[in-house]
């Protein structure tokens, strides 16, 4: 008799599926016998080794799950038992070992009382995916369905001989119990920070991912050894904000870049195989894990973090080395690999390094910094854009207020405005207003105008304009209100922002909108030439507008400098620009100095210098450079006020909008009168650069007690 399918069940509930040729037999129960042992051995030799997840793909999950589902269906599905207490307790998943990679996954789920200090379990960080939960695993001898991504991760984590204890959100939290879900999410900080190891599952291996992982280990090893030879000297936490800023200090010139990366650049000289491996390493930064909201917190809180791709594992620090290398080698035009498109998560990678360093140095992370680091990450529930960060911030901060109670039973709008109320109180400033970079037509109409709509910022390229205030910088570029820490209050159940300030004037004349970062391929493409020609025409129209409004005056009345110099300082937002100036930072803008100012009037007449400027701006539109920086001029428009001030405002600025200084804000702001509510209310329009007010010139002249109250709704 030929046997086509024989289901062998051992007496202690382990389930195996055997495939032999011929007919089929119904499910049968066996005890271990020489025959059963022989049959199990046949299965092991005939099936692919699934722990080598380079062989794993969705169809294998389907095949294995279909076989095991027949077994599990004769049993009852898994049902959760309520935890002993909503707080202080979690569940841990124990994965049963198996020497056979094709064996079904069997686990135990046990309650665990949370204790202080490091614990002897691991945690898993992965992307859920959008596919339905159709892959079967056994939990406490009951059927439990998981998604394909988690199924692959569990296969990769399972040991051949040892039990493995892990925390997995989709299993350890009863996702169908809203109350438990809310309480468990509030314990995420302790869950991940106390884990012995956080395993990041990037997904199954691809054709060349193993070579990319191996190369990353080589790069990391060489750079670490070079650092040790230098004595490990790095900028201190007192002199820089983040690790990426520390890297910027070490890459201020091309010479400094060459010296730092000297240990690894020879790897790619004349070696196409090494360059191919580098491109495979870059592909790891295109994995969905880097784009998800919850993975940021999970990778930052872990004491030790390992990246798993297929059967390979590397330290998270290897990816940090790669992200910095990409950024600065592209900036200095020394990148040896293929094109770096916007999908390569360069900033997401180094932001994990920044936040991990912040926790190491300071023990906690300001909520504003966490929001900035997670800016374009995606979440299936928009509330996770804030809830997914609460484990990173200081829960004892009095500024947090009711935010600690935020949950999935709150409306999205309440989560957002409660969060930014907490940010304003914690920072004691209005710098967070610089995060509002989305187009008004895309915003949630139920949100107050002063609250960033984080749901819009859930993907690459969501910023329509660049922030002028750079809220995550420890040292602001501007100081229009002299950075006093005035009282910032809220009304109407925290929906209305109440601040003091003073008017600069109202907008009377507006120029054309500057172009944005359109996709431009290379220096010789027709699109690039058209882009620079259009921008040049726009600059000329701005120049003509100023000359008309200034009635041909040679001096800008608010600073006493030549009008041409004032115009270009305004156009540049008083920031150094590429080849026109020295000591330009690729990742962080730098204010001009008096040496730079004297050179500016030549841009009126010197076409060569103007073309250099336009080409530099256009370079940030190229596919490989868009991650470097969003130029401050992109999409902004030149304006003139009734008081004679010139400035750059957001593209949705209109004639009649007022320009003002708000105490606690580093820049000038545009507001619009709101006629729909009681009293004098204002709608927030956006940040503005106004020439002659950005360093507190107006505030210095105002007597205390004469400021106006602005109610921004």
LODREN-245437 format. One record per residue (C-alpha): x negated, y, z negated; residue number from 1. Coordinates in steps of 0.001 Angstrom, whole numbers, always signed. Last residue first. Layout:
N
PT	X	Y	Z	NUM
...
END
This chain:
713
PT	+7770	+78091	-17221	713
PT	+5074	+80637	-18049	712
PT	+6048	+83149	-20758	711
PT	+3427	+85900	-20525	710
PT	+2860	+88228	-23481	709
PT	+1096	+91508	-22631	708
PT	-2115	+92661	-24301	707
PT	-2386	+96000	-26091	706
PT	-3272	+94675	-29540	705
PT	-7009	+94993	-29123	704
PT	-8051	+97816	-26776	703
PT	-8934	+96788	-23247	702
PT	-12240	+97817	-21659	701
PT	-14228	+94662	-22430	700
PT	-11321	+92564	-21133	699
PT	-11635	+94192	-17718	698
PT	-15337	+93415	-17204	697
PT	-15048	+89929	-18687	696
PT	-17416	+88166	-16316	695
PT	-14969	+87368	-13505	694
PT	-13467	+90856	-13215	693
PT	-15402	+92593	-10415	692
PT	-14451	+90346	-7525	691
PT	-11270	+88437	-8170	690
PT	-11514	+84639	-7809	689
PT	-8080	+83142	-8212	688
PT	-6535	+80175	-9976	687
PT	-2960	+79144	-9244	686
PT	+708	+79939	-8827	685
PT	+2149	+79664	-12362	684
PT	+5788	+80725	-12489	683
PT	+6685	+83593	-14797	682
PT	+9449	+84483	-17205	681
PT	+10770	+87862	-18330	680
PT	+14022	+87301	-20168	679
PT	+16438	+84485	-19404	678
PT	+15713	+82186	-16474	677
PT	+16194	+82185	-12699	676
PT	+14317	+85382	-11824	675
PT	+10829	+83907	-12134	674
PT	+8160	+86489	-11351	673
PT	+5122	+84915	-9715	672
PT	+1733	+84397	-11356	671
PT	-1821	+84362	-9940	670
PT	-4699	+83703	-12319	669
PT	-8169	+85146	-12919	668
PT	-10938	+82900	-14240	667
PT	-12242	+81518	-17566	666
PT	-8837	+81358	-19301	665
PT	-8532	+81724	-23071	664
PT	-6829	+85086	-22764	663
PT	-5015	+85277	-19440	662
PT	-6402	+87742	-16882	661
PT	-3888	+88712	-14233	660
PT	-3021	+88764	-10542	659
PT	+622	+89469	-9749	658
PT	+2526	+87983	-6826	657
PT	+4112	+90682	-4665	656
PT	+2652	+89390	-1389	655
PT	+2448	+85619	-1541	654
PT	-121	+83023	-2699	653
PT	+569	+79509	-1365	652
PT	-2982	+79174	+13	651
PT	-4535	+79701	-3450	650
PT	-6398	+82964	-4024	649
PT	-9688	+84543	-3046	648
PT	-10190	+88145	-4170	647
PT	-10368	+91855	-3498	646
PT	-9442	+94523	-6046	645
PT	-8056	+97879	-4855	644
PT	-5395	+98401	-7507	643
PT	-2619	+97465	-5087	642
PT	-4330	+94115	-4673	641
PT	-6269	+92694	-1703	640
PT	-6252	+89053	-607	639
PT	-8442	+86405	+1056	638
PT	-6977	+82958	+1408	637
PT	-8005	+79547	+116	636
PT	-7746	+76306	+2134	635
PT	-11440	+75422	+1655	634
PT	-13397	+78282	+50	633
PT	-14291	+76358	-3112	632
PT	-15985	+73545	-1176	631
PT	-14835	+70101	-2274	630
PT	-18073	+68396	-3279	629
PT	-20210	+65358	-2592	628
PT	-17431	+62853	-1830	627
PT	-16779	+64441	+1552	626
PT	-20344	+63735	+2650	625
PT	-20268	+60479	+4613	624
PT	-17058	+61232	+6486	623
PT	-18157	+64712	+7481	622
PT	-16105	+67611	+6098	621
PT	-18834	+68641	+3670	620
PT	-21164	+69200	+6623	619
PT	-18687	+71764	+7973	618
PT	-19447	+74090	+5038	617
PT	-23146	+73832	+5792	616
PT	-22529	+74398	+9495	615
PT	-20536	+77532	+8695	614
PT	-23316	+78905	+6488	613
PT	-25998	+78198	+9075	612
PT	-23786	+79879	+11693	611
PT	-23599	+82997	+9518	610
PT	-27359	+83035	+9180	609
PT	-27852	+82810	+12959	608
PT	-25138	+85387	+13660	607
PT	-26990	+88084	+11699	606
PT	-24782	+91202	+11654	605
PT	-22372	+90883	+8761	604
PT	-24369	+88027	+7214	603
PT	-27189	+90545	+6709	602
PT	-25099	+92143	+3935	601
PT	-25684	+89048	+1742	600
PT	-29456	+89162	+1216	599
PT	-29410	+91608	-1667	598
PT	-26927	+89457	-3561	597
PT	-29129	+86351	-3554	596
PT	-31948	+88149	-5376	595
PT	-29384	+89524	-7865	594
PT	-28296	+86015	-8860	593
PT	-25674	+83699	-7389	592
PT	-23663	+81345	-9565	591
PT	-24272	+77594	-9179	590
PT	-21886	+74916	-7895	589
PT	-22279	+71341	-9178	588
PT	-22755	+68166	-7165	587
PT	-24981	+69392	-4383	586
PT	-26830	+71986	-6460	585
PT	-28297	+74903	-4524	584
PT	-31727	+76066	-5660	583
PT	-32314	+78515	-2787	582
PT	-29673	+80379	-799	581
PT	-28406	+80584	+2793	580
PT	-29258	+76914	+3318	579
PT	-26334	+75852	+1142	578
PT	-24173	+78511	-480	577
PT	-24813	+79898	-3961	576
PT	-21629	+80937	-5727	575
PT	-20198	+84470	-6121	574
PT	-16773	+83195	-4996	573
PT	-18600	+82925	-1639	572
PT	-15959	+85074	+80	571
PT	-15995	+87461	-2889	570
PT	-19775	+87778	-2888	569
PT	-19514	+88276	+860	568
PT	-17088	+91182	+504	567
PT	-18957	+92816	-2378	566
PT	-22158	+92856	-332	565
PT	-20353	+94434	+2600	564
PT	-18710	+97012	+335	563
PT	-22065	+98138	-1073	562
PT	-22130	+97935	-4886	561
PT	-20319	+100280	-7286	560
PT	-18591	+97380	-9039	559
PT	-14896	+98343	-9014	558
PT	-15092	+100974	-6264	557
PT	-16635	+98819	-3564	556
PT	-18872	+101286	-1718	555
PT	-19119	+102000	+2016	554
PT	-15506	+103133	+2277	553
PT	-13978	+102410	+5697	552
PT	-10421	+102787	+4519	551
PT	-10944	+100064	+1895	550
PT	-7753	+98342	+3038	549
PT	-8778	+98447	+6704	548
PT	-12362	+97381	+6029	547
PT	-11080	+94565	+3835	546
PT	-8704	+93316	+6497	545
PT	-11416	+93424	+9172	544
PT	-13707	+91277	+7026	543
PT	-10918	+88802	+6388	542
PT	-10259	+88625	+10135	541
PT	-13971	+88011	+10784	540
PT	-14027	+85207	+8215	539
PT	-11023	+83621	+9932	538
PT	-12710	+83833	+13327	537
PT	-15824	+82154	+11908	536
PT	-13673	+79428	+10410	535
PT	-12095	+78799	+13802	534
PT	-15474	+78582	+15543	533
PT	-16844	+76268	+12814	532
PT	-13878	+73894	+13212	531
PT	-14032	+73918	+17010	530
PT	-17710	+73013	+16932	529
PT	-16992	+70188	+14483	528
PT	-14152	+68840	+16582	527
PT	-16321	+68799	+19680	526
PT	-18753	+66431	+17896	525
PT	-22437	+67370	+17926	524
PT	-23014	+67544	+14149	523
PT	-21182	+64315	+13450	522
PT	-17736	+62933	+12673	521
PT	-15471	+65674	+11384	520
PT	-12432	+64747	+9284	519
PT	-10780	+67994	+8243	518
PT	-11959	+69542	+4997	517
PT	-9648	+72561	+4912	516
PT	-9446	+75684	+7019	515
PT	-9183	+79123	+5432	514
PT	-5723	+80618	+5160	513
PT	-5275	+83917	+6976	512
PT	-5586	+87164	+5055	511
PT	-3169	+88685	+2572	510
PT	-2331	+92286	+1670	509
PT	-373	+93790	-1244	508
PT	-995	+91380	-4116	507
PT	-132	+92850	-7514	506
PT	-2598	+94268	-10002	505
PT	-5075	+93297	-12689	504
PT	-2417	+92503	-15267	503
PT	-3331	+91713	-18850	502
PT	-3144	+88653	-21049	501
PT	-1447	+86841	-23880	500
PT	-137	+83287	-23654	499
PT	+3169	+81410	-24061	498
PT	+3475	+78102	-22172	497
PT	+7088	+76961	-21842	496
PT	+8045	+73253	-21764	495
PT	+6899	+72547	-25331	494
PT	+10453	+72093	-26636	493
PT	+11506	+75524	-25271	492
PT	+8431	+77306	-26573	491
PT	+4690	+76801	-26672	490
PT	+1795	+78632	-28256	489
PT	-1807	+79354	-27398	488
PT	-3464	+81418	-30135	487
PT	-6608	+83058	-28818	486
PT	-9933	+81268	-28534	485
PT	-12047	+83922	-26837	484
PT	-13679	+82772	-23633	483
PT	-14774	+86267	-22549	482
PT	-11452	+86490	-20661	481
PT	-13112	+86452	-17215	480
PT	-15906	+84086	-18209	479
PT	-16987	+82336	-15037	478
PT	-19062	+79280	-14142	477
PT	-17939	+77489	-17280	476
PT	-20576	+75761	-19455	475
PT	-19434	+72340	-20741	474
PT	-18044	+71518	-17313	473
PT	-14867	+69379	-17286	472
PT	-12604	+72340	-16536	471
PT	-14346	+73338	-13278	470
PT	-12957	+76913	-13450	469
PT	-12753	+77417	-9697	468
PT	-10937	+74157	-8983	467
PT	-11044	+73010	-5397	466
PT	-7989	+73076	-3177	465
PT	-5762	+70366	-1703	464
PT	-6899	+67750	-4199	463
PT	-5251	+64377	-3430	462
PT	-8151	+63176	-1289	461
PT	-8250	+59641	-2658	460
PT	-5214	+58373	-4515	459
PT	-3005	+58867	-7537	458
PT	-3192	+62631	-7917	457
PT	+420	+63308	-6981	456
PT	+1553	+61416	-10086	455
PT	-688	+63633	-12171	454
PT	+1512	+66646	-11566	453
PT	-538	+69313	-13309	452
PT	+1503	+71249	-15902	451
PT	+1669	+75054	-15626	450
PT	+4683	+75022	-13251	449
PT	+6824	+73095	-15746	448
PT	+7724	+69686	-14296	447
PT	+11241	+68905	-13099	446
PT	+10414	+69743	-9469	445
PT	+7863	+66917	-9327	444
PT	+5184	+68375	-7075	443
PT	+4590	+67608	-3412	442
PT	+5931	+70904	-2061	441
PT	+3719	+72800	-4534	440
PT	+507	+71452	-2953	439
PT	-1796	+69879	-5510	438
PT	-4789	+71582	-7127	437
PT	-3529	+72208	-10634	436
PT	-6602	+70952	-12507	435
PT	-7874	+74494	-12971	434
PT	-5029	+75089	-15408	433
PT	-6965	+72807	-17791	432
PT	-9312	+75729	-18492	431
PT	-6580	+77426	-20518	430
PT	-8502	+77323	-23792	429
PT	-8353	+76038	-27359	428
PT	-9752	+72745	-26027	427
PT	-7684	+70594	-28401	426
PT	-4621	+72855	-28351	425
PT	-4623	+73211	-24568	424
PT	-5230	+69469	-24114	423
PT	-2419	+68587	-26543	422
PT	-6	+70839	-24615	421
PT	-1337	+69093	-21543	420
PT	-330	+65689	-22905	419
PT	+3115	+66808	-24047	418
PT	+3692	+68290	-20587	417
PT	+2802	+65007	-18873	416
PT	+4576	+62519	-21143	415
PT	+7699	+64689	-21174	414
PT	+7771	+64863	-17378	413
PT	+7480	+61088	-17029	412
PT	+10519	+60535	-19238	411
PT	+9709	+58735	-22510	410
PT	+10743	+55067	-23070	409
PT	+7435	+53948	-21628	408
PT	+5616	+55374	-24592	407
PT	+4188	+58537	-26083	406
PT	+3969	+58343	-29881	405
PT	+356	+59492	-30047	404
PT	+1389	+62478	-27926	403
PT	+3537	+63832	-30774	402
PT	+698	+65966	-32102	401
PT	-2540	+65395	-30177	400
PT	-3950	+68706	-31395	399
PT	-4241	+67263	-34893	398
PT	-6939	+64963	-33537	397
PT	-6777	+61643	-35415	396
PT	-6195	+59601	-32240	395
PT	-9495	+60805	-30714	394
PT	-9300	+60096	-26985	393
PT	-10279	+56914	-25131	392
PT	-7354	+54752	-26246	391
PT	-4949	+57456	-25132	390
PT	-6175	+57266	-21553	389
PT	-3804	+54662	-20082	388
PT	-875	+56449	-21713	387
PT	-1725	+59557	-19678	386
PT	-1825	+58373	-16049	385
PT	+92	+55353	-17359	384
PT	+3224	+57489	-17324	383
PT	+3062	+57339	-13518	382
PT	+3941	+53604	-13619	381
PT	+2263	+51495	-10925	380
PT	-976	+53325	-11545	379
PT	-3581	+54810	-9261	378
PT	-6803	+56632	-10028	377
PT	-7397	+60048	-8471	376
PT	-8085	+62020	-11642	375
PT	-9313	+59399	-14087	374
PT	-12489	+61295	-14986	373
PT	-10623	+64618	-15199	372
PT	-7987	+63163	-17519	371
PT	-10696	+61666	-19765	370
PT	-12572	+64975	-19884	369
PT	-9375	+66818	-20842	368
PT	-8565	+64231	-23540	367
PT	-11893	+64889	-25226	366
PT	-13876	+61653	-25623	365
PT	-14980	+60053	-28883	364
PT	-18026	+58776	-30775	363
PT	-20196	+61729	-29786	362
PT	-23348	+60274	-28220	361
PT	-22253	+56694	-27505	360
PT	-18703	+57762	-26646	359
PT	-19976	+60405	-24244	358
PT	-22387	+57935	-22685	357
PT	-19543	+55529	-21950	356
PT	-17574	+58449	-20512	355
PT	-20346	+59547	-18161	354
PT	-21198	+55993	-17085	353
PT	-17543	+55320	-16255	352
PT	-17574	+58591	-14342	351
PT	-20530	+57280	-12363	350
PT	-18463	+54550	-10795	349
PT	-15349	+56627	-10148	348
PT	-17512	+59276	-8469	347
PT	-18989	+56844	-5953	346
PT	-15762	+54947	-5270	345
PT	-16362	+54175	-1603	344
PT	-12946	+54799	-27	343
PT	-14080	+58285	+1035	342
PT	-16393	+56753	+3671	341
PT	-20095	+56227	+3131	340
PT	-21478	+55359	+6572	339
PT	-24142	+52610	+6751	338
PT	-27327	+52328	+4730	337
PT	-30669	+54136	+4497	336
PT	-29398	+57339	+2813	335
PT	-32152	+59954	+2989	334
PT	-30084	+62939	+4077	333
PT	-30806	+64820	+823	332
PT	-27126	+64829	-191	331
PT	-26635	+61284	+1145	330
PT	-29614	+60121	-945	329
PT	-28227	+61986	-3969	328
PT	-24759	+60477	-3970	327
PT	-25641	+56958	-2856	326
PT	-28449	+56583	-5390	325
PT	-26217	+57861	-8181	324
PT	-23528	+55306	-7318	323
PT	-26033	+52453	-7023	322
PT	-27606	+53042	-10435	321
PT	-24140	+53133	-12018	320
PT	-23306	+49867	-10251	319
PT	-26276	+48155	-11899	318
PT	-25198	+49632	-15260	317
PT	-22012	+47529	-15097	316
PT	-24163	+44448	-15637	315
PT	-24099	+41699	-13036	314
PT	-22169	+38454	-12500	313
PT	-22001	+36191	-9461	312
PT	-19589	+33257	-9036	311
PT	-17013	+35214	-7059	310
PT	-17422	+38828	-8055	309
PT	-17768	+39381	-11786	308
PT	-18887	+42688	-13282	307
PT	-20079	+42463	-16891	306
PT	-19392	+45044	-19592	305
PT	-20927	+45128	-23062	304
PT	-19536	+47233	-25898	303
PT	-16324	+47663	-23920	302
PT	-14530	+50988	-24310	301
PT	-15525	+52490	-20962	300
PT	-14675	+49481	-18798	299
PT	-11197	+49013	-20269	298
PT	-10400	+52728	-20287	297
PT	-11232	+53079	-16606	296
PT	-9544	+49798	-15636	295
PT	-6167	+51099	-16774	294
PT	-5819	+53649	-13987	293
PT	-6757	+51652	-10927	292
PT	-9031	+52841	-8121	291
PT	-12273	+51118	-9068	290
PT	-10560	+47705	-9310	289
PT	-9345	+48004	-5700	288
PT	-12767	+46993	-4318	287
PT	-14449	+49609	-2126	286
PT	-17308	+50005	-4586	285
PT	-18247	+46354	-3992	284
PT	-18604	+47264	-313	283
PT	-21614	+49378	-1263	282
PT	-23431	+46201	-2333	281
PT	-22678	+44638	+1045	280
PT	-24083	+47748	+2720	279
PT	-27243	+47350	+669	278
PT	-27480	+43708	+1760	277
PT	-27323	+44814	+5397	276
PT	-30069	+47351	+4675	275
PT	-32179	+44589	+3133	274
PT	-31620	+42402	+6205	273
PT	-32500	+45275	+8545	272
PT	-35940	+45636	+6929	271
PT	-37971	+48411	+8526	270
PT	-38091	+50492	+5373	269
PT	-35236	+49387	+3123	268
PT	-37098	+47952	+138	267
PT	-39695	+50721	+403	266
PT	-37047	+53151	-1010	265
PT	-36778	+51231	-4304	264
PT	-39661	+52279	-6551	263
PT	-39928	+55771	-4966	262
PT	-36396	+56635	-6057	261
PT	-37364	+59103	-8787	260
PT	-40300	+60609	-6889	259
PT	-38343	+61105	-3684	258
PT	-35459	+62792	-5523	257
PT	-37821	+65132	-7363	256
PT	-39411	+66121	-4063	255
PT	-36002	+66732	-2484	254
PT	-35234	+69158	-5291	253
PT	-32800	+69365	-8204	252
PT	-32624	+65581	-8552	251
PT	-33653	+65082	-12210	250
PT	-31292	+67796	-13431	249
PT	-28507	+66193	-11407	248
PT	-29147	+62877	-13136	247
PT	-28545	+64572	-16481	246
PT	-25308	+65987	-15072	245
PT	-24317	+62447	-14107	244
PT	-25115	+61322	-17639	243
PT	-22717	+63894	-19021	242
PT	-22583	+67274	-20725	241
PT	-26241	+68237	-20702	240
PT	-28679	+69987	-23051	239
PT	-27364	+68752	-26391	238
PT	-26852	+65213	-25137	237
PT	-30564	+65025	-24345	236
PT	-32259	+65108	-20959	235
PT	-34158	+61843	-20366	234
PT	-37587	+60546	-21347	233
PT	-37787	+56751	-21203	232
PT	-41563	+56800	-21537	231
PT	-42163	+57356	-17846	230
PT	-43231	+53716	-17594	229
PT	-39892	+52740	-19148	228
PT	-38057	+54744	-16487	227
PT	-39994	+52962	-13750	226
PT	-39023	+49615	-15278	225
PT	-35352	+50649	-15326	224
PT	-35504	+51771	-11694	223
PT	-37066	+48491	-10569	222
PT	-34622	+46323	-12532	221
PT	-31574	+48239	-11333	220
PT	-32603	+47973	-7696	219
PT	-33333	+44234	-8010	218
PT	-30042	+43582	-9816	217
PT	-28182	+45525	-7169	216
PT	-29861	+43439	-4465	215
PT	-28561	+40207	-6019	214
PT	-25010	+41592	-6117	213
PT	-25215	+42582	-2444	212
PT	-26526	+39143	-1517	211
PT	-23598	+37535	-3344	210
PT	-21188	+39902	-1580	209
PT	-22247	+38746	+1889	208
PT	-19444	+36497	+3136	207
PT	-16946	+37642	+536	206
PT	-16698	+36602	-3092	205
PT	-13393	+36574	-4899	204
PT	-12205	+39539	-6935	203
PT	-13683	+42450	-8862	202
PT	-12978	+40751	-12197	201
PT	-14455	+42924	-14929	200
PT	-15346	+40854	-17987	199
PT	-15479	+42804	-21246	198
PT	-17756	+41155	-23791	197
PT	-17772	+40717	-27567	196
PT	-14420	+42438	-27795	195
PT	-14085	+45040	-30543	194
PT	-14005	+48042	-28194	193
PT	-11503	+46365	-25870	192
PT	-8877	+45372	-28433	191
PT	-9547	+48359	-30715	190
PT	-8815	+50854	-27949	189
PT	-5920	+48830	-26590	188
PT	-4018	+48990	-29885	187
PT	-1567	+51674	-28719	186
PT	-790	+49496	-25683	185
PT	+239	+46726	-28076	184
PT	+2843	+48923	-29784	183
PT	+4393	+50091	-26507	182
PT	+4500	+46599	-24996	181
PT	+5973	+45170	-28193	180
PT	+8838	+47653	-28102	179
PT	+9383	+47191	-24371	178
PT	+9576	+43385	-24602	177
PT	+9427	+41924	-21077	176
PT	+5666	+42360	-20811	175
PT	+5111	+40088	-23795	174
PT	+1472	+41008	-24245	173
PT	-1195	+38289	-24350	172
PT	-340	+37046	-20868	171
PT	-419	+40111	-18600	170
PT	-2863	+41870	-20935	169
PT	-5546	+39185	-21000	168
PT	-7583	+38782	-24202	167
PT	-10114	+35980	-23931	166
PT	-11249	+32889	-25824	165
PT	-13281	+30370	-23811	164
PT	-13347	+26703	-24718	163
PT	-16595	+25026	-23752	162
PT	-17470	+22215	-21328	161
PT	-16944	+23347	-17720	160
PT	-16120	+26919	-18589	159
PT	-13103	+28797	-17221	158
PT	-13762	+32457	-16456	157
PT	-13812	+32152	-12652	156
PT	-10603	+30105	-12624	155
PT	-8967	+32623	-14951	154
PT	-9987	+35458	-12621	153
PT	-8562	+33683	-9579	152
PT	-5208	+33148	-11312	151
PT	-5229	+36773	-12458	150
PT	-5492	+37977	-8871	149
PT	-2955	+35452	-7627	148
PT	-237	+36585	-10014	147
PT	+784	+34526	-13019	146
PT	+3555	+32018	-13757	145
PT	+3698	+30215	-17104	144
PT	+4796	+26567	-17527	143
PT	+4599	+25118	-21025	142
PT	+2011	+22882	-22666	141
PT	+905	+25733	-24990	140
PT	+240	+27765	-21861	139
PT	-38	+25838	-18586	138
PT	-791	+27772	-15421	137
PT	+1351	+28227	-12341	136
PT	+732	+30712	-9532	135
PT	+3876	+32477	-8318	134
PT	+3808	+35871	-10031	133
PT	+4898	+38133	-7179	132
PT	+2330	+40111	-5159	131
PT	+1638	+43734	-6043	130
PT	-1828	+43345	-7557	129
PT	-2735	+43057	-11234	128
PT	-6197	+44552	-10900	127
PT	-8700	+43230	-13428	126
PT	-10218	+43824	-16856	125
PT	-10531	+40766	-19092	124
PT	-11458	+40776	-22761	123
PT	-13817	+38470	-24636	122
PT	-13513	+37092	-28144	121
PT	-15771	+36894	-31172	120
PT	-14834	+40165	-32831	119
PT	-16850	+43302	-33523	118
PT	-15761	+45449	-36481	117
PT	-12508	+45702	-38387	116
PT	-9968	+42910	-38247	115
PT	-6977	+42312	-35979	114
PT	-4879	+39319	-36942	113
PT	-4707	+36842	-34077	112
PT	-1668	+34987	-32788	111
PT	-2460	+32052	-30495	110
PT	-1971	+31256	-26813	109
PT	-3449	+27915	-25711	108
PT	-4519	+27328	-22146	107
PT	-4442	+24837	-19275	106
PT	-5535	+25719	-15748	105
PT	-4933	+22934	-13276	104
PT	-8006	+20879	-12353	103
PT	-9703	+21878	-9112	102
PT	-12851	+23103	-10845	101
PT	-13460	+19781	-12438	100
PT	-15682	+19924	-15542	99
PT	-12734	+21396	-17432	98
PT	-12620	+23725	-20382	97
PT	-9346	+24853	-21998	96
PT	-8847	+28589	-21848	95
PT	-7942	+30092	-25220	94
PT	-5737	+33170	-24871	93
PT	-5598	+35601	-27761	92
PT	-2500	+37303	-29145	91
PT	-2533	+40564	-31072	90
PT	-1720	+41640	-34622	89
PT	-2465	+44795	-36601	88
PT	+683	+46529	-35452	87
PT	+4102	+45158	-34446	86
PT	+3819	+42510	-37203	85
PT	+4018	+38704	-37317	84
PT	+4162	+38639	-33489	83
PT	+7454	+37520	-31937	82
PT	+7304	+34100	-30272	81
PT	+7034	+34194	-26504	80
PT	+8697	+31617	-24268	79
PT	+6888	+29344	-21800	78
PT	+8971	+27469	-19264	77
PT	+10349	+24065	-20291	76
PT	+8733	+20966	-18865	75
PT	+9759	+18943	-15807	74
PT	+9036	+22050	-13761	73
PT	+5447	+22079	-14953	72
PT	+4475	+18995	-12936	71
PT	+6047	+20153	-9683	70
PT	+4478	+23558	-10306	69
PT	+1069	+21890	-10507	68
PT	+1115	+20830	-6873	67
PT	+2581	+24086	-5622	66
PT	+147	+26084	-7772	65
PT	-2854	+24300	-6268	64
PT	-1693	+24861	-2720	63
PT	-572	+28450	-3229	62
PT	-3766	+29373	-5075	61
PT	-5695	+27772	-2242	60
PT	-3748	+29907	+235	59
PT	-4531	+33058	-1767	58
PT	-8305	+32695	-1429	57
PT	-10939	+30841	-3375	56
PT	-13981	+29402	-1634	55
PT	-16157	+32331	-2755	54
PT	-14496	+31523	-6056	53
PT	-17029	+28810	-6798	52
PT	-14862	+27782	-9713	51
PT	-12568	+26391	-7045	50
PT	-14872	+23583	-6016	49
PT	-13145	+22254	-2927	48
PT	-11251	+18949	-3303	47
PT	-12384	+15504	-2128	46
PT	-15116	+14649	-4628	45
PT	-13115	+15680	-7650	44
PT	-10021	+13860	-6441	43
PT	-11866	+10596	-5963	42
PT	-13278	+10881	-9470	41
PT	-9794	+11223	-10827	40
PT	-8822	+8019	-9011	39
PT	-11747	+6101	-10486	38
PT	-10982	+7333	-13976	37
PT	-7362	+6353	-13500	36
PT	-8416	+2864	-12426	35
PT	-10856	+2495	-15341	34
PT	-8019	+3477	-17651	33
PT	-7070	+6754	-19301	32
PT	-3363	+6675	-19963	31
PT	-1029	+7270	-17079	30
PT	+2319	+8976	-16567	29
PT	+3832	+8872	-13084	28
PT	+5142	+11504	-10674	27
PT	+6671	+9897	-7627	26
PT	+4461	+8149	-5114	25
PT	+3668	+9444	-1664	24
PT	+2555	+7622	+1421	23
PT	-841	+7620	+3084	22
PT	-4103	+9398	+2335	21
PT	-5216	+10371	-1135	20
PT	-4649	+13596	-3029	19
PT	-4762	+13659	-6792	18
PT	-3211	+16233	-9076	17
PT	-4166	+16392	-12730	16
PT	-2291	+17375	-15836	15
PT	-3626	+17496	-19377	14
PT	-714	+16677	-21710	13
PT	-2458	+14562	-24366	12
PT	-1270	+11312	-22768	11
PT	-2960	+12039	-19467	10
PT	-740	+12830	-16505	9
PT	-1734	+11510	-13088	8
PT	+210	+12710	-10104	7
PT	-452	+10490	-7118	6
PT	-24	+11769	-3607	5
PT	-591	+9853	-379	4
PT	-959	+6271	-1610	3
PT	-1313	+3443	+899	2
PT	+0	+0	+0	1
END
